[in-house]
Amino acid sequence: MTLTTGHICCGAGGDILGAKQAGAIPLWGFDLNAMAVHTARANHPDTTIHHADLRCIKTTDLSAVDMIICGIPCQPFTPIGKRLKEKDTRDITIPLVKLIDNLRPAYLLFENVREYKSSDSFQILNDGLSMYDINWQVINYADYGIPQRRLRLFGLGKLRDGDALQHPKQTHTESPDIFNQLSPWIKFSDIRDGKDMRPMSARALSGAFSRRSKYIKSGHGFSLQLVDDNNLCPTVLATMYSGSGCKSNMVIVYDNGRLRHLSFLEARRAQGFTDDYMFCGNKKDNWLMVANAIPPGIAKTYIRRIDHGTYNNINLNQAFVCKNDIQGDKNG
């Protein structure tokens, strides 16, 4: 039996690629970002990708699947934003619960920033999906072979049968030894490629430190991080597309005696994308898609966590219940 998947807020299709790598069949995905949809379609022509708002999608547009994967938009909850939480129009928790309740897949996988767990939306999601056992855990991508220090909250769920699914065991560590038998973290040296990047000017460096002081005084976060071959790549953010003009997080690379910005090739590698993965749109579009993606390797690891015996014990045909279609028209 081959697992089928559906992808809510699929973005550029990182989790779709991960599903394929795990041996699953991604049947559909949808996203509100038009350029992300173009990118996902270009890389995954065998998967139906809708350009649609979750609030407008109809269940009749979506075939039954065994597992739904959703990278819940983090903007309402991330500490580098305005933190409006449930008051932010980008919070999709309520329509997300309704759609899942209608489709009733056997398995669920959610991803968001850690702060989501302290929001009312988190409680709404768990209460609304009480028919599922959802196991939540914060993981560091680096612990699973992704060359990036990135902490994210994951929820792995299945229809209730008295036994919750466990999160994958970590495969990498900062300090491997003969007892833990884990691989070392993948360092920046393994993804470094800044041959087309120009050195930073003194003016750019001065501006970065000035902005850091300004934003910290105003109560907003601003992280200024230095990385070299022996470090992990820091968390890749969409705002990095503007280089020294970024407003929330700036990475300075020490590369053979010069200082420069993180290159887009390094950023996509840090998220687990291969060099031949196609990205549509301009520089800003590309950084947004990469930063918002669930890395293929993470999706693959979680899907493989579903053991075949457990999978076969769930009657997937009976699990599909379409109660009431969510009304509205697709955008695009």
Secondary structure, DSSP 8 states (H G I E B T S, - for coil): ---EEEEET-TTSHHHHHHHHTT-EEEEEEES-HHHHHHHHHH-TTSEEEE--TTT--GGGS---SEEEEE---TTT-TTS---GGGSTT--HHHHHHHHHHH--SEEEEEE-GGGGGSHHHHHHHHHTTTEEEEEEEEEGGGGT-SS--EEEEEEEEE-SS---------EESS--TTT--EE---GGGT---TT-----HHHHHHHHHHHHHHHHTT---EEEEE-TTS------GGGGGGGG-SSEEEEEEETTEEEE--HHHHHHHTT--TT----S-HHHHHHHHHH---HHHHHHHHHTS-HHHHHTS-HHHH----S--------
